[in-house]
Amino acid sequence: MATRQKALIVSDQKILNDKPIVKGTRISVALILQNIASGMSKEDILRGYPTLTKAGLNAALDFATRQFQGEEVRVFSGRK
């Protein structure tokens, strides 16, 4: 995963109880997966969540894919 994409998925105890989210949003990777599983297209998801960017959506899907493939994925803290 490119460093730029990696930085788009963060985890912060103050936001959604430390779940991996798309940086700058309260949109979790799990929520994106639930939307895909329910039949929504990427375009539908982007329309439904105006704060979500295409890059953020792709980073979330890449993050989830790597988790299921058993690759080590690190979530970066959203704290500065």
ZIWOPE-V109162 format. One record per residue. N is the residue number from 1. D_LAST is the distance of its C-alpha to the last C-alpha in whole Angstrom. Layout:
[[N & D_LAST] [N & D_LAST]]
This chain:
[[1 & 22] [2 & 21] [3 & 17] [4 & 17] [5 & 18] [6 & 16] [7 & 13] [8 & 14] [9 & 14] [10 & 12] [11 & 12] [12 & 11] [13 & 13] [14 & 13] [15 & 14] [16 & 18] [17 & 18] [18 & 15] [19 & 17] [20 & 16] [21 & 16] [22 & 16] [23 & 12] [24 & 13] [25 & 16] [26 & 17] [27 & 19] [28 & 20] [29 & 21] [30 & 24] [31 & 25] [32 & 25] [33 & 27] [34 & 29] [35 & 30] [36 & 31] [37 & 33] [38 & 35] [39 & 36] [40 & 34] [41 & 33] [42 & 30] [43 & 31] [44 & 32] [45 & 29] [46 & 27] [47 & 30] [48 & 29] [49 & 25] [50 & 25] [51 & 21] [52 & 21] [53 & 22] [54 & 24] [55 & 21] [56 & 19] [57 & 23] [58 & 24] [59 & 20] [60 & 21] [61 & 25] [62 & 24] [63 & 21] [64 & 24] [65 & 27] [66 & 25] [67 & 25] [68 & 29] [69 & 30] [70 & 28] [71 & 26] [72 & 23] [73 & 20] [74 & 16] [75 & 14] [76 & 10] [77 & 8] [78 & 7] [79 & 4] [80 & 0]]
